[in-house]
Structures are given as structure tokens and as C-alpha cells.
Amino acid sequence: MLGEHYHEEPAAVGSPEQHEALFVCRLGQGAFRIVVTDTYDRRCALTGERTLPVLEAAHIKPYSSGGAHDITNGLLLRSDLHTLFDRGYLTVTPEYRLEVSRRIREE
């Protein structure tokens, strides 16, 4: 469903909750990025882009919502597409099909 993978409102900057959330979210993130990058042969899943500095490992189901640092929950995306994905403009269906929101044309 579009927008299903957006992130919840972050805790206040500098709060103990924010520091804890940042610590928990980063555990395993490096290994996740390596596995996703290797699995996708260092190419964006959507465009085939190969410039490594602009490629990011994206969680299909956000880690903050119980998504695992697991390849079955990962996509390698160009950074601009990752931003669109996180904001609900792009999504992946349960059948692993990419859907583009109508909001892209409307906005």
C-alpha cells in the first residue's frame, strides 16, 4: 500500500529517546547495506545506476516498524528514489511490484 513504509515522527533532537533510537537503528545497518549492495550487483534495483556513492540500501518495511535487516526486506536504490520511496511516492506491493503514486504527477 502506498505510504505504508513512511517513518514515524522522530523524538525531539537531543532527547534520550532519540539517542536510543539512533543506536538501535544503526545496529546491523552496515552489514545490511553490504548484503543488499552485493545482492543487487552494485546496481540500483530500478534504474541500473552503478555509481556506488549515490546508492543506498532501503528497507521495504522500515526497521523502525519491525522490518528486519534482511535481504528479503531490502532494495538497492539511488538516493533520490530512496527518498521518494520513504515518503510514499513509490512502494513495493506484496507481489514485489513497484507502484508509483499519482501524487508524483499531481504535485
OpenMM code with the backbone's topology and positions (N, CA, C; nanometers):
from openmm import Vec3, app, unit

residues = "MET LEU GLY GLU HIS TYR HIS GLU GLU PRO ALA ALA VAL GLY SER PRO GLU GLN HIS GLU ALA LEU PHE VAL CYS ARG LEU GLY GLN GLY ALA PHE ARG ILE VAL VAL THR ASP THR TYR ASP ARG ARG CYS ALA LEU THR GLY GLU ARG THR LEU PRO VAL LEU GLU ALA ALA HIS ILE LYS PRO TYR SER SER GLY GLY ALA HIS ASP ILE THR ASN GLY LEU LEU LEU ARG SER ASP LEU HIS THR LEU PHE ASP ARG GLY TYR LEU THR VAL THR PRO GLU TYR ARG LEU GLU VAL SER ARG ARG ILE ARG GLU GLU".split()
positions = [
    Vec3(0.0845, -0.1170, 0.0000),
    Vec3(0.0000, 0.0000, 0.0000),
    Vec3(0.0892, 0.1234, 0.0000),
    Vec3(0.0556, 0.2241, -0.0793),
    Vec3(0.1364, 0.3442, -0.0881),
    Vec3(0.1453, 0.4135, 0.0461),
    Vec3(0.2655, 0.4593, 0.0777),
    Vec3(0.2872, 0.5310, 0.2011),
    Vec3(0.3032, 0.4422, 0.3225),
    Vec3(0.2934, 0.3125, 0.3059),
    Vec3(0.2980, 0.2209, 0.4174),
    Vec3(0.4345, 0.2190, 0.4850),
    Vec3(0.5386, 0.2547, 0.4142),
    Vec3(0.6730, 0.2442, 0.4676),
    Vec3(0.7293, 0.3765, 0.5175),
    Vec3(0.6454, 0.4757, 0.5452),
    Vec3(0.6960, 0.6029, 0.5964),
    Vec3(0.7416, 0.5855, 0.7402),
    Vec3(0.8278, 0.6752, 0.7831),
    Vec3(0.8804, 0.6688, 0.9190),
    Vec3(0.7963, 0.7539, 1.0120),
    Vec3(0.7858, 0.7101, 1.1378),
    Vec3(0.7111, 0.7856, 1.2373),
    Vec3(0.7867, 0.9140, 1.2710),
    Vec3(0.7166, 1.0091, 1.3328),
    Vec3(0.7769, 1.1350, 1.3743),
    Vec3(0.8917, 1.1057, 1.4710),
    Vec3(1.0105, 1.1620, 1.4473),
    Vec3(1.1237, 1.1348, 1.5347),
    Vec3(1.1073, 1.2012, 1.6712),
    Vec3(1.1808, 1.1501, 1.7681),
    Vec3(1.1819, 1.2104, 1.9006),
    Vec3(1.2513, 1.3462, 1.8931),
    Vec3(1.2322, 1.4278, 1.9962),
    Vec3(1.2943, 1.5602, 1.9993),
    Vec3(1.4456, 1.5489, 1.9883),
    Vec3(1.5064, 1.6425, 1.9147),
    Vec3(1.6507, 1.6412, 1.8941),
    Vec3(1.7218, 1.6479, 2.0291),
    Vec3(1.8161, 1.5573, 2.0484),
    Vec3(1.8949, 1.5559, 2.1706),
    Vec3(1.8308, 1.4829, 2.2869),
    Vec3(1.7099, 1.4325, 2.2694),
    Vec3(1.6421, 1.3637, 2.3787),
    Vec3(1.7016, 1.2249, 2.3983),
    Vec3(1.6880, 1.1684, 2.5188),
    Vec3(1.7360, 1.0318, 2.5419),
    Vec3(1.6705, 0.9313, 2.4473),
    Vec3(1.5413, 0.9540, 2.4143),
    Vec3(1.4721, 0.8631, 2.3235),
    Vec3(1.5347, 0.8657, 2.1847),
    Vec3(1.5750, 0.9857, 2.1392),
    Vec3(1.6376, 0.9962, 2.0071),
    Vec3(1.7720, 0.9238, 2.0066),
    Vec3(1.8520, 0.9418, 2.1087),
    Vec3(1.9816, 0.8755, 2.1134),
    Vec3(1.9655, 0.7234, 2.1143),
    Vec3(1.8689, 0.6744, 2.1915),
    Vec3(1.8438, 0.5307, 2.1963),
    Vec3(1.7960, 0.4798, 2.0614),
    Vec3(1.7061, 0.5540, 1.9964),
    Vec3(1.6542, 0.5122, 1.8662),
    Vec3(1.7649, 0.5086, 1.7628),
    Vec3(1.8529, 0.6085, 1.7627),
    Vec3(1.9635, 0.6099, 1.6678),
    Vec3(2.0562, 0.4918, 1.6912),
    Vec3(2.0847, 0.4605, 1.8161),
    Vec3(2.1719, 0.3482, 1.8488),
    Vec3(2.1115, 0.2165, 1.8022),
    Vec3(1.9842, 0.1933, 1.8336),
    Vec3(1.9170, 0.0691, 1.7973),
    Vec3(1.9056, 0.0551, 1.6457),
    Vec3(1.8701, 0.1622, 1.5751),
    Vec3(1.8515, 0.1558, 1.4308),
    Vec3(1.9812, 0.1286, 1.3568),
    Vec3(2.0946, 0.1681, 1.4103),
    Vec3(2.2206, 0.1513, 1.3407),
    Vec3(2.2816, 0.0134, 1.3608),
    Vec3(2.2380, -0.0616, 1.4608),
    Vec3(2.2910, -0.1959, 1.4806),
    Vec3(2.2540, -0.2815, 1.3601),
    Vec3(2.3512, -0.3330, 1.2918),
    Vec3(2.3254, -0.4183, 1.1760),
    Vec3(2.3092, -0.3440, 1.0458),
    Vec3(2.3022, -0.2104, 1.0480),
    Vec3(2.2799, -0.1328, 0.9272),
    Vec3(2.3946, -0.1488, 0.8281),
    Vec3(2.5183, -0.1495, 0.8756),
    Vec3(2.6333, -0.1635, 0.7856),
    Vec3(2.6330, -0.2966, 0.7132),
    Vec3(2.6068, -0.4036, 0.7860),
    Vec3(2.6012, -0.5366, 0.7239),
    Vec3(2.4844, -0.5441, 0.6262),
    Vec3(2.3718, -0.4831, 0.6612),
    Vec3(2.2555, -0.4811, 0.5727),
    Vec3(2.2916, -0.4135, 0.4411),
    Vec3(2.3585, -0.2992, 0.4487),
    Vec3(2.3982, -0.2273, 0.3276),
    Vec3(2.4900, -0.3122, 0.2404),
    Vec3(2.5856, -0.3800, 0.3009),
    Vec3(2.6795, -0.4636, 0.2247),
    Vec3(2.6054, -0.5765, 0.1550),
    Vec3(2.5184, -0.6455, 0.2268),
    Vec3(2.4454, -0.7587, 0.1688),
    Vec3(2.3536, -0.7124, 0.0556),
    Vec3(2.2818, -0.6026, 0.0776),
    Vec3(2.1908, -0.5516, -0.0261),
    Vec3(2.2709, -0.5065, -0.1484),
    Vec3(2.3793, -0.4346, -0.1260),
    Vec3(2.4631, -0.3872, -0.2365),
    Vec3(2.5172, -0.5034, -0.3181),
    Vec3(2.5664, -0.6056, -0.2513),
    Vec3(2.6192, -0.7235, -0.3222),
    Vec3(2.5096, -0.8013, -0.3945),
    Vec3(2.3954, -0.8175, -0.3293),
    Vec3(2.2847, -0.8926, -0.3893),
    Vec3(2.2364, -0.8277, -0.5181),
    Vec3(2.2340, -0.6956, -0.5200),
    Vec3(2.1891, -0.6237, -0.6392),
    Vec3(2.3046, -0.5920, -0.7351),
    Vec3(2.4170, -0.6612, -0.7172),
    Vec3(2.5339, -0.6440, -0.8043),
    Vec3(2.5743, -0.4979, -0.8196),
    Vec3(2.5617, -0.4225, -0.7097),
    Vec3(2.6014, -0.2817, -0.7071),
    Vec3(2.5282, -0.1978, -0.8114),
    Vec3(2.4004, -0.2306, -0.8322),
    Vec3(2.3163, -0.1572, -0.9282),
    Vec3(2.1823, -0.1246, -0.8635),
    Vec3(2.1336, -0.0046, -0.8909),
    Vec3(2.0015, 0.0358, -0.8434),
    Vec3(1.8984, -0.0632, -0.8964),
    Vec3(1.8094, -0.1089, -0.8101),
    Vec3(1.7061, -0.2059, -0.8488),
    Vec3(1.6117, -0.1509, -0.9552),
    Vec3(1.5987, -0.0183, -0.9646),
    Vec3(1.5045, 0.0411, -1.0590),
    Vec3(1.5702, 0.0929, -1.1860),
    Vec3(1.6870, 0.1533, -1.1733),
    Vec3(1.7478, 0.2201, -1.2883),
    Vec3(1.8733, 0.1535, -1.3418),
    Vec3(1.9354, 0.0680, -1.2616),
    Vec3(2.0606, 0.0066, -1.3021),
    Vec3(2.1825, 0.0941, -1.2757),
    Vec3(2.1627, 0.2100, -1.2133),
    Vec3(2.2736, 0.3007, -1.1803),
    Vec3(2.3824, 0.2261, -1.1031),
    Vec3(2.5100, 0.2516, -1.1378),
    Vec3(2.6215, 0.1805, -1.0747),
    Vec3(2.7137, 0.2702, -0.9935),
    Vec3(2.6828, 0.3977, -0.9798),
    Vec3(2.7690, 0.4896, -0.9062),
    Vec3(2.7466, 0.4674, -0.7566),
    Vec3(2.8374, 0.3944, -0.6940),
    Vec3(2.8199, 0.3486, -0.5564),
    Vec3(2.7897, 0.4604, -0.4556),
    Vec3(2.8518, 0.5789, -0.4654),
    Vec3(2.8214, 0.6819, -0.3651),
    Vec3(2.6751, 0.7284, -0.3633),
    Vec3(2.6000, 0.7066, -0.4694),
    Vec3(2.4601, 0.7507, -0.4701),
    Vec3(2.3631, 0.6348, -0.4460),
    Vec3(2.4132, 0.5158, -0.4193),
    Vec3(2.3269, 0.4007, -0.3948),
    Vec3(2.3081, 0.3795, -0.2453),
    Vec3(2.1841, 0.3492, -0.2069),
    Vec3(2.1503, 0.3296, -0.0665),
    Vec3(2.0673, 0.2033, -0.0495),
    Vec3(2.0908, 0.1351, 0.0613),
    Vec3(2.0109, 0.0179, 0.0962),
    Vec3(1.8826, 0.0660, 0.1628),
    Vec3(1.7700, 0.0313, 0.1049),
    Vec3(1.6396, 0.0726, 0.1576),
    Vec3(1.5677, -0.0478, 0.2168),
    Vec3(1.5000, -0.0256, 0.3264),
    Vec3(1.4151, -0.1295, 0.3862),
    Vec3(1.2768, -0.1214, 0.3227),
    Vec3(1.2237, -0.2328, 0.2752),
    Vec3(1.0872, -0.2353, 0.2223),
    Vec3(0.9900, -0.2064, 0.3361),
    Vec3(1.0033, -0.2786, 0.4461),
    Vec3(0.9292, -0.2475, 0.5681),
    Vec3(1.0310, -0.1828, 0.6614),
    Vec3(1.0063, -0.0589, 0.7063),
    Vec3(1.1048, 0.0120, 0.7871),
    Vec3(1.1508, -0.0665, 0.9091),
    Vec3(1.2775, -0.0544, 0.9385),
    Vec3(1.3339, -0.1182, 1.0565),
    Vec3(1.2613, -0.0703, 1.1820),
    Vec3(1.2253, 0.0585, 1.1840),
    Vec3(1.1564, 0.1155, 1.2997),
    Vec3(1.0160, 0.0574, 1.3193),
    Vec3(0.9632, -0.0077, 1.2150),
    Vec3(0.8304, -0.0706, 1.2236),
    Vec3(0.8397, -0.2225, 1.2282),
    Vec3(0.9552, -0.2725, 1.2645),
    Vec3(0.9719, -0.4172, 1.2778),
    Vec3(1.0309, -0.4854, 1.1564),
    Vec3(1.0694, -0.4092, 1.0549),
    Vec3(1.1344, -0.4677, 0.9381),
    Vec3(1.2749, -0.5130, 0.9728),
    Vec3(1.3146, -0.6233, 0.9184),
    Vec3(1.4450, -0.6819, 0.9511),
    Vec3(1.5552, -0.6280, 0.8618),
    Vec3(1.6781, -0.6325, 0.9143),
    Vec3(1.7972, -0.6069, 0.8335),
    Vec3(1.8240, -0.7370, 0.7575),
    Vec3(1.7403, -0.7691, 0.6606),
    Vec3(1.7466, -0.8953, 0.5880),
    Vec3(1.7284, -0.8663, 0.4398),
    Vec3(1.7947, -0.9411, 0.3547),
    Vec3(1.7891, -0.9156, 0.2104),
    Vec3(1.6465, -0.9236, 0.1564),
    Vec3(1.5613, -1.0061, 0.2151),
    Vec3(1.4227, -1.0143, 0.1680),
    Vec3(1.3456, -0.8868, 0.1997),
    Vec3(1.4030, -0.8001, 0.2818),
    Vec3(1.3406, -0.6729, 0.3187),
    Vec3(1.4218, -0.5553, 0.2629),
    Vec3(1.5039, -0.5803, 0.1624),
    Vec3(1.5908, -0.4748, 0.1141),
    Vec3(1.5854, -0.4499, -0.0350),
    Vec3(1.6124, -0.3257, -0.0719),
    Vec3(1.6268, -0.2828, -0.2109),
    Vec3(1.7491, -0.1933, -0.2183),
    Vec3(1.8212, -0.1983, -0.3280),
    Vec3(1.9279, -0.1024, -0.3505),
    Vec3(1.8727, 0.0033, -0.4442),
    Vec3(1.8692, 0.1284, -0.3953),
    Vec3(1.8080, 0.2368, -0.4711),
    Vec3(1.9025, 0.3560, -0.4806),
    Vec3(1.8891, 0.4294, -0.5897),
    Vec3(1.9539, 0.5591, -0.6000),
    Vec3(1.8997, 0.6463, -0.4880),
    Vec3(1.9791, 0.7364, -0.4354),
    Vec3(1.9377, 0.8151, -0.3191),
    Vec3(1.8095, 0.8950, -0.3431),
    Vec3(1.7903, 0.9495, -0.4638),
    Vec3(1.6668, 1.0252, -0.4895),
    Vec3(1.5448, 0.9336, -0.4889),
    Vec3(1.5599, 0.8141, -0.5429),
    Vec3(1.4486, 0.7184, -0.5430),
    Vec3(1.4215, 0.6658, -0.4028),
    Vec3(1.5271, 0.6509, -0.3232),
    Vec3(1.5101, 0.6083, -0.1845),
    Vec3(1.4275, 0.7129, -0.1085),
    Vec3(1.4556, 0.8409, -0.1324),
    Vec3(1.3781, 0.9477, -0.0694),
    Vec3(1.2313, 0.9397, -0.1106),
    Vec3(1.2050, 0.9211, -0.2397),
    Vec3(1.0664, 0.9083, -0.2873),
    Vec3(0.9989, 0.7867, -0.2253),
    Vec3(1.0721, 0.6774, -0.2139),
    Vec3(1.0211, 0.5536, -0.1537),
    Vec3(0.9831, 0.5786, -0.0074),
    Vec3(1.0751, 0.6400, 0.0684),
    Vec3(1.0483, 0.6657, 0.2101),
    Vec3(0.9322, 0.7617, 0.2324),
    Vec3(0.9061, 0.8475, 0.1360),
    Vec3(0.7975, 0.9457, 0.1505),
    Vec3(0.6659, 0.8989, 0.0902),
    Vec3(0.6618, 0.7754, 0.0408),
    Vec3(0.5373, 0.7182, -0.0071),
    Vec3(0.5043, 0.7440, -0.1525),
    Vec3(0.5974, 0.7990, -0.2293),
    Vec3(0.5737, 0.8233, -0.3721),
    Vec3(0.5963, 0.6958, -0.4542),
    Vec3(0.6757, 0.6065, -0.4019),
    Vec3(0.6997, 0.4753, -0.4631),
    Vec3(0.6774, 0.3712, -0.3550),
    Vec3(0.6308, 0.2552, -0.3937),
    Vec3(0.6155, 0.1474, -0.2973),
    Vec3(0.6326, 0.0138, -0.3678),
    Vec3(0.6448, -0.0903, -0.2891),
    Vec3(0.6547, -0.2266, -0.3397),
    Vec3(0.5339, -0.3025, -0.2885),
    Vec3(0.4632, -0.3668, -0.3800),
    Vec3(0.3446, -0.4444, -0.3418),
    Vec3(0.3876, -0.5769, -0.2790),
    Vec3(0.2943, -0.6478, -0.2147),
    Vec3(0.3275, -0.7801, -0.1615),
    Vec3(0.3765, -0.8781, -0.2698),
    Vec3(0.3441, -0.8485, -0.3956),
    Vec3(0.3894, -0.9322, -0.5083),
    Vec3(0.5240, -0.8832, -0.5629),
    Vec3(0.5886, -0.7902, -0.4892),
    Vec3(0.7189, -0.7336, -0.5260),
    Vec3(0.7151, -0.6553, -0.6571),
    Vec3(0.6037, -0.5868, -0.6817),
    Vec3(0.5920, -0.4987, -0.7980),
    Vec3(0.6052, -0.3549, -0.7494),
    Vec3(0.6713, -0.2725, -0.8280),
    Vec3(0.6861, -0.1317, -0.7949),
    Vec3(0.5605, -0.0572, -0.8363),
    Vec3(0.5085, 0.0269, -0.7473),
    Vec3(0.3960, 0.1134, -0.7795),
    Vec3(0.4379, 0.2570, -0.7563),
    Vec3(0.3971, 0.3437, -0.8475),
    Vec3(0.4259, 0.4862, -0.8385),
    Vec3(0.2969, 0.5571, -0.8005),
    Vec3(0.3045, 0.6442, -0.7011),
    Vec3(0.1876, 0.7173, -0.6544),
    Vec3(0.1443, 0.8208, -0.7573),
    Vec3(0.0147, 0.8446, -0.7652),
    Vec3(-0.0384, 0.9502, -0.8520),
    Vec3(0.0076, 1.0876, -0.8041),
    Vec3(0.0476, 1.0974, -0.6775),
    Vec3(0.0929, 1.2255, -0.6221),
    Vec3(0.2101, 1.2829, -0.7007),
    Vec3(0.2907, 1.1983, -0.7627),
    Vec3(0.4049, 1.2481, -0.8411),
    Vec3(0.3554, 1.3379, -0.9527),
    Vec3(0.2551, 1.2955, -1.0245),
    Vec3(0.2001, 1.3787, -1.1330),
    Vec3(0.1234, 1.4981, -1.0783),
    Vec3(0.0482, 1.4763, -0.9713),
    Vec3(-0.0349, 1.5818, -0.9150),
    Vec3(0.0465, 1.6955, -0.8538),
    Vec3(0.1605, 1.6616, -0.7958),
    Vec3(0.2420, 1.7637, -0.7296),
    Vec3(0.3428, 1.8203, -0.8258),
] * unit.nanometer
topology = app.Topology()
chain = topology.addChain("A")
for resn in residues:
    res = topology.addResidue(resn, chain)
    for name in ("N", "CA", "C"):
        topology.addAtom(name, app.Element.getBySymbol(name[0]), res)
